[in-house]
Amino acid sequence: MQVGAGKLPREAEAAEKLVEYLRTERRVLGIDEALGGFAPMEEEFSKIIAREEFLECRKSGVR
């Protein structure tokens, strides 16, 4: 994933890969989101990714 001309910081890329892994594992294991599953963790990582994207945009001057 890219924001502007630069890449996301490594931490955000790692968090994004972890979120994708958790989604895959949830499908493979058949974990139901209604039971909690990984949804709370996925939500936290999504917030981290969104914040990193915001900070990257601010650095590059995008509003």
N, CA, C and O atoms as CSV, one atom per row, in Angstrom:
chain,resi,resn,atom,element,x,y,z
A,1,MET,N,N,0.856,-1.175,0.000
A,1,MET,CA,C,0.000,0.000,0.000
A,1,MET,C,C,0.899,1.234,0.000
A,1,MET,O,O,1.921,1.264,0.685
A,2,GLN,N,N,0.519,2.232,-0.759
A,2,GLN,CA,C,1.312,3.438,-0.813
A,2,GLN,C,C,0.455,4.647,-0.526
A,2,GLN,O,O,-0.723,4.698,-0.881
A,3,VAL,N,N,1.068,5.620,0.125
A,3,VAL,CA,C,0.414,6.894,0.387
A,3,VAL,C,C,1.244,7.945,-0.317
A,3,VAL,O,O,2.443,8.068,-0.067
A,4,GLY,N,N,0.614,8.700,-1.190
A,4,GLY,CA,C,1.373,9.698,-1.932
A,4,GLY,C,C,2.483,9.018,-2.713
A,4,GLY,O,O,2.270,7.983,-3.345
A,5,ALA,N,N,3.678,9.611,-2.664
A,5,ALA,CA,C,4.808,9.058,-3.394
A,5,ALA,C,C,5.614,8.093,-2.538
A,5,ALA,O,O,6.424,7.331,-3.067
A,6,GLY,N,N,5.405,8.112,-1.206
A,6,GLY,CA,C,6.218,7.272,-0.323
A,6,GLY,C,C,5.460,6.077,0.204
A,6,GLY,O,O,4.232,6.015,0.155
A,7,LYS,N,N,6.223,5.137,0.704
A,7,LYS,CA,C,5.607,3.948,1.300
A,7,LYS,C,C,5.250,4.230,2.753
A,7,LYS,O,O,5.777,5.150,3.378
A,8,LEU,N,N,4.354,3.424,3.262
A,8,LEU,CA,C,4.015,3.519,4.677
A,8,LEU,C,C,5.221,3.084,5.499
A,8,LEU,O,O,6.033,2.281,5.040
A,9,PRO,N,N,5.336,3.604,6.690
A,9,PRO,CA,C,6.415,3.153,7.567
A,9,PRO,C,C,6.339,1.649,7.786
A,9,PRO,O,O,5.272,1.047,7.670
A,10,ARG,N,N,7.471,1.056,8.101
A,10,ARG,CA,C,7.554,-0.400,8.276
A,10,ARG,C,C,6.545,-0.943,9.269
A,10,ARG,O,O,5.968,-2.008,9.049
A,11,GLU,N,N,6.325,-0.219,10.364
A,11,GLU,CA,C,5.398,-0.688,11.393
A,11,GLU,C,C,3.988,-0.825,10.832
A,11,GLU,O,O,3.290,-1.794,11.129
A,12,ALA,N,N,3.572,0.135,10.029
A,12,ALA,CA,C,2.229,0.088,9.442
A,12,ALA,C,C,2.123,-1.054,8.432
A,12,ALA,O,O,1.092,-1.721,8.347
A,13,GLU,N,N,3.194,-1.276,7.669
A,13,GLU,CA,C,3.183,-2.384,6.712
A,13,GLU,C,C,3.096,-3.712,7.452
A,13,GLU,O,O,2.372,-4.615,7.034
A,14,ALA,N,N,3.834,-3.828,8.549
A,14,ALA,CA,C,3.798,-5.065,9.336
A,14,ALA,C,C,2.409,-5.265,9.943
A,14,ALA,O,O,1.893,-6.382,9.955
A,15,ALA,N,N,1.810,-4.196,10.442
A,15,ALA,CA,C,0.473,-4.287,11.030
A,15,ALA,C,C,-0.534,-4.700,9.964
A,15,ALA,O,O,-1.428,-5.504,10.226
A,16,GLU,N,N,-0.387,-4.149,8.765
A,16,GLU,CA,C,-1.297,-4.499,7.674
A,16,GLU,C,C,-1.174,-5.974,7.307
A,16,GLU,O,O,-2.180,-6.639,7.060
A,17,LYS,N,N,0.053,-6.488,7.272
A,17,LYS,CA,C,0.260,-7.906,6.972
A,17,LYS,C,C,-0.326,-8.780,8.074
A,17,LYS,O,O,-0.889,-9.839,7.794
A,18,LEU,N,N,-0.198,-8.346,9.316
A,18,LEU,CA,C,-0.763,-9.111,10.422
A,18,LEU,C,C,-2.283,-9.151,10.341
A,18,LEU,O,O,-2.893,-10.194,10.579
A,19,VAL,N,N,-2.893,-8.027,10.007
A,19,VAL,CA,C,-4.352,-7.984,9.854
A,19,VAL,C,C,-4.784,-8.968,8.767
A,19,VAL,O,O,-5.750,-9.707,8.952
A,20,GLU,N,N,-4.083,-8.982,7.647
A,20,GLU,CA,C,-4.426,-9.905,6.562
A,20,GLU,C,C,-4.255,-11.354,7.015
A,20,GLU,O,O,-5.083,-12.208,6.697
A,21,TYR,N,N,-3.185,-11.630,7.754
A,21,TYR,CA,C,-2.958,-12.979,8.289
A,21,TYR,C,C,-4.107,-13.383,9.210
A,21,TYR,O,O,-4.620,-14.498,9.111
A,22,LEU,N,N,-4.510,-12.483,10.100
A,22,LEU,CA,C,-5.592,-12.795,11.024
A,22,LEU,C,C,-6.902,-13.050,10.286
A,22,LEU,O,O,-7.666,-13.939,10.663
A,23,ARG,N,N,-7.162,-12.277,9.240
A,23,ARG,CA,C,-8.368,-12.507,8.432
A,23,ARG,C,C,-8.330,-13.899,7.803
A,23,ARG,O,O,-9.330,-14.617,7.804
A,24,THR,N,N,-7.174,-14.270,7.270
A,24,THR,CA,C,-7.017,-15.580,6.639
A,24,THR,C,C,-7.208,-16.691,7.663
A,24,THR,O,O,-7.930,-17.656,7.413
A,25,GLU,N,N,-6.556,-16.553,8.818
A,25,GLU,CA,C,-6.683,-17.573,9.864
A,25,GLU,C,C,-8.130,-17.701,10.327
A,25,GLU,O,O,-8.614,-18.805,10.575
A,26,ARG,N,N,-8.810,-16.581,10.442
A,26,ARG,CA,C,-10.204,-16.612,10.881
A,26,ARG,C,C,-11.040,-17.412,9.889
A,26,ARG,O,O,-11.898,-18.201,10.285
A,27,ARG,N,N,-10.786,-17.204,8.593
A,27,ARG,CA,C,-11.529,-17.960,7.568
A,27,ARG,C,C,-11.173,-19.440,7.639
A,27,ARG,O,O,-12.053,-20.298,7.579
A,28,VAL,N,N,-9.884,-19.736,7.766
A,28,VAL,CA,C,-9.426,-21.126,7.786
A,28,VAL,C,C,-9.961,-21.854,9.011
A,28,VAL,O,O,-10.430,-22.987,8.907
A,29,LEU,N,N,-9.893,-21.210,10.165
A,29,LEU,CA,C,-10.327,-21.853,11.404
A,29,LEU,C,C,-11.829,-21.758,11.620
A,29,LEU,O,O,-12.376,-22.422,12.500
A,30,GLY,N,N,-12.501,-20.926,10.811
A,30,GLY,CA,C,-13.940,-20.780,10.938
A,30,GLY,C,C,-14.350,-20.019,12.198
A,30,GLY,O,O,-15.425,-20.254,12.750
A,31,ILE,N,N,-13.495,-19.114,12.645
A,31,ILE,CA,C,-13.817,-18.334,13.842
A,31,ILE,C,C,-14.903,-17.327,13.491
A,31,ILE,O,O,-14.768,-16.563,12.536
A,32,ASP,N,N,-15.962,-17.330,14.257
A,32,ASP,CA,C,-17.101,-16.450,14.018
A,32,ASP,C,C,-16.842,-15.095,14.669
A,32,ASP,O,O,-16.530,-15.025,15.857
A,33,GLU,N,N,-16.971,-14.021,13.893
A,33,GLU,CA,C,-16.763,-12.675,14.430
A,33,GLU,C,C,-17.724,-12.372,15.568
A,33,GLU,O,O,-17.387,-11.612,16.476
A,34,ALA,N,N,-18.903,-12.951,15.532
A,34,ALA,CA,C,-19.879,-12.690,16.583
A,34,ALA,C,C,-19.370,-13.187,17.937
A,34,ALA,O,O,-19.805,-12.702,18.981
A,35,LEU,N,N,-18.461,-14.142,17.919
A,35,LEU,CA,C,-17.897,-14.667,19.164
A,35,LEU,C,C,-16.671,-13.881,19.595
A,35,LEU,O,O,-16.040,-14.225,20.595
A,36,GLY,N,N,-16.330,-12.858,18.878
A,36,GLY,CA,C,-15.153,-12.061,19.233
A,36,GLY,C,C,-14.037,-12.290,18.242
A,36,GLY,O,O,-13.569,-11.352,17.598
A,37,GLY,N,N,-13.607,-13.538,18.115
A,37,GLY,CA,C,-12.546,-13.880,17.167
A,37,GLY,C,C,-11.383,-12.910,17.261
A,37,GLY,O,O,-10.942,-12.557,18.355
A,38,PHE,N,N,-10.897,-12.488,16.120
A,38,PHE,CA,C,-9.785,-11.546,16.069
A,38,PHE,C,C,-10.257,-10.124,15.783
A,38,PHE,O,O,-9.436,-9.222,15.618
A,39,ALA,N,N,-11.559,-9.918,15.725
A,39,ALA,CA,C,-12.097,-8.613,15.335
A,39,ALA,C,C,-11.551,-7.460,16.184
A,39,ALA,O,O,-11.162,-6.440,15.616
A,40,PRO,N,N,-11.503,-7.574,17.527
A,40,PRO,CA,C,-10.971,-6.442,18.303
A,40,PRO,C,C,-9.515,-6.121,17.946
A,40,PRO,O,O,-9.145,-4.950,17.855
A,41,MET,N,N,-8.690,-7.155,17.746
A,41,MET,CA,C,-7.293,-6.942,17.396
A,41,MET,C,C,-7.189,-6.331,16.003
A,41,MET,O,O,-6.392,-5.423,15.768
A,42,GLU,N,N,-7.997,-6.837,15.092
A,42,GLU,CA,C,-8.005,-6.330,13.722
A,42,GLU,C,C,-8.383,-4.848,13.708
A,42,GLU,O,O,-7.800,-4.057,12.966
A,43,GLU,N,N,-9.353,-4.485,14.527
A,43,GLU,CA,C,-9.781,-3.093,14.612
A,43,GLU,C,C,-8.639,-2.207,15.113
A,43,GLU,O,O,-8.430,-1.112,14.592
A,44,GLU,N,N,-7.905,-2.675,16.118
A,44,GLU,CA,C,-6.776,-1.904,16.644
A,44,GLU,C,C,-5.715,-1.693,15.571
A,44,GLU,O,O,-5.206,-0.584,15.414
A,45,PHE,N,N,-5.380,-2.743,14.836
A,45,PHE,CA,C,-4.371,-2.618,13.795
A,45,PHE,C,C,-4.852,-1.712,12.671
A,45,PHE,O,O,-4.057,-0.983,12.077
A,46,SER,N,N,-6.142,-1.752,12.375
A,46,SER,CA,C,-6.691,-0.858,11.351
A,46,SER,C,C,-6.539,0.600,11.775
A,46,SER,O,O,-6.253,1.464,10.947
A,47,LYS,N,N,-6.732,0.873,13.067
A,47,LYS,CA,C,-6.549,2.231,13.585
A,47,LYS,C,C,-5.096,2.668,13.449
A,47,LYS,O,O,-4.816,3.813,13.093
A,48,ILE,N,N,-4.173,1.754,13.733
A,48,ILE,CA,C,-2.739,2.066,13.613
A,48,ILE,C,C,-2.409,2.406,12.169
A,48,ILE,O,O,-1.710,3.383,11.899
A,49,ILE,N,N,-2.912,1.597,11.242
A,49,ILE,CA,C,-2.645,1.827,9.820
A,49,ILE,C,C,-3.213,3.179,9.381
A,49,ILE,O,O,-2.543,3.937,8.680
A,50,ALA,N,N,-4.440,3.477,9.791
A,50,ALA,CA,C,-5.063,4.750,9.420
A,50,ALA,C,C,-4.265,5.921,9.973
A,50,ALA,O,O,-4.080,6.921,9.279
A,51,ARG,N,N,-3.790,5.816,11.211
A,51,ARG,CA,C,-3.000,6.897,11.818
A,51,ARG,C,C,-1.689,7.097,11.069
A,51,ARG,O,O,-1.280,8.230,10.818
A,52,GLU,N,N,-1.025,5.990,10.710
A,52,GLU,CA,C,0.231,6.086,9.960
A,52,GLU,C,C,0.000,6.741,8.598
A,52,GLU,O,O,0.811,7.551,8.149
A,53,GLU,N,N,-1.106,6.389,7.944
A,53,GLU,CA,C,-1.424,7.003,6.649
A,53,GLU,C,C,-1.653,8.498,6.820
A,53,GLU,O,O,-1.186,9.291,6.003
A,54,PHE,N,N,-2.363,8.891,7.869
A,54,PHE,CA,C,-2.629,10.295,8.147
A,54,PHE,C,C,-1.321,11.044,8.370
A,54,PHE,O,O,-1.110,12.114,7.799
A,55,LEU,N,N,-0.443,10.487,9.197
A,55,LEU,CA,C,0.829,11.152,9.487
A,55,LEU,C,C,1.688,11.273,8.237
A,55,LEU,O,O,2.350,12.290,8.026
A,56,GLU,N,N,1.675,10.234,7.409
A,56,GLU,CA,C,2.442,10.270,6.167
A,56,GLU,C,C,1.906,11.361,5.239
A,56,GLU,O,O,2.686,12.067,4.600
A,57,CYS,N,N,0.590,11.502,5.162
A,57,CYS,CA,C,-0.015,12.540,4.328
A,57,CYS,C,C,0.358,13.929,4.844
A,57,CYS,O,O,0.656,14.827,4.055
A,58,ARG,N,N,0.343,14.104,6.145
A,58,ARG,CA,C,0.710,15.401,6.727
A,58,ARG,C,C,2.146,15.754,6.400
A,58,ARG,O,O,2.452,16.907,6.097
A,59,LYS,N,N,3.043,14.754,6.458
A,59,LYS,CA,C,4.457,14.986,6.141
A,59,LYS,C,C,4.624,15.426,4.694
A,59,LYS,O,O,5.449,16.287,4.386
A,60,SER,N,N,3.828,14.824,3.805
A,60,SER,CA,C,3.975,15.128,2.380
A,60,SER,C,C,3.180,16.366,1.961
A,60,SER,O,O,3.237,16.776,0.802
A,61,GLY,N,N,2.438,16.961,2.901
A,61,GLY,CA,C,1.704,18.178,2.600
A,61,GLY,C,C,0.309,17.960,2.051
A,61,GLY,O,O,-0.359,18.924,1.679
A,62,VAL,N,N,-0.148,16.717,1.989
A,62,VAL,CA,C,-1.496,16.412,1.500
A,62,VAL,C,C,-2.482,16.670,2.616
A,62,VAL,O,O,-2.218,16.330,3.769
A,63,ARG,N,N,-3.626,17.272,2.285
A,63,ARG,CA,C,-4.641,17.538,3.312
A,63,ARG,C,C,-5.848,16.694,3.097
A,63,ARG,O,O,-6.807,16.780,3.863
